[in-house]
């Protein structure tokens, strides 16, 4: 009788244990299925978003070209009106026409030009962001020392003219797409040079180290730095800081929002450390080779 009770208790214990394991495994499967479903949904929505960005940036380009063309025609027509007024109206009327054409209309046309240029820049950034999310990546081990050194050499003359010195330390190899990483470092170098403090010699330092299974690269400048609230906003699409441009013009480069998109697609990330007046350090993390 005692043995029967012990056997029954043992069977009950095993059954309860089996039920608990079944519950745990069922919950794990549900969690994994939910994770897979969410990942698939996120990937699909991401593709939809980049397709929308491409369509918007492409379709809005056509009417923007029309606005620019008609603005040019309007400017030319104003010139013709002014010439006609010189010979066909009295002095007082001619003065009024000249004031309208040279001041009021000219100011309006300049405002239209600046606005269309800004819209054009935004559309181009949307197009680049769309391309960054759709380009086929070739992930492989990268000789980052070679890649970065070549990028620095390509921009050597421009930096020397701007009075900016670039120093490159030892860099660990990483896993990523070579073409995309060249664009990333080109953008970060251009961004650093753009915000160098003109009151002192410009220095950009590039260094790296391996941390666990990640290779971390740092692009440091001795520029004007940024306010705490800017450190979050600089990765927003269209964001432009008010820092000075040592090179006297807008850099042709990837926006930081696009840099972030490119790195995240390669399993990496980017963040910044900076204080106002003390320069900035942009850190890139990629899977180590």
ABEGO torsion letter per residue (X at the ends): XAAAAAAAAAAAAAAAAAAAAAAAAAAAAAAAAAAAAAAAAAAAAAAAAAAAAAAAAAAAAAAAAAAAAAAAAAAAAAAAAAAAAAAABBAAAAAAAAAAAAAAAAAAAAAAAAAAAAAAAAAAAAAAAAAAAABBBBBBBBBAAAAAAAAAAAAAAAAAAAGBBBBBBBBBBBBEBAAAAAAAAAAAAAAAAAABBAABBBBBBBBBBBBEABBBBBBBBABAEBBAAAAAAAABBGBBBABBBAAGEBBBBBBAAAAAAAAAAAGBBBBBBBBBGAEBBBBBBBBBX
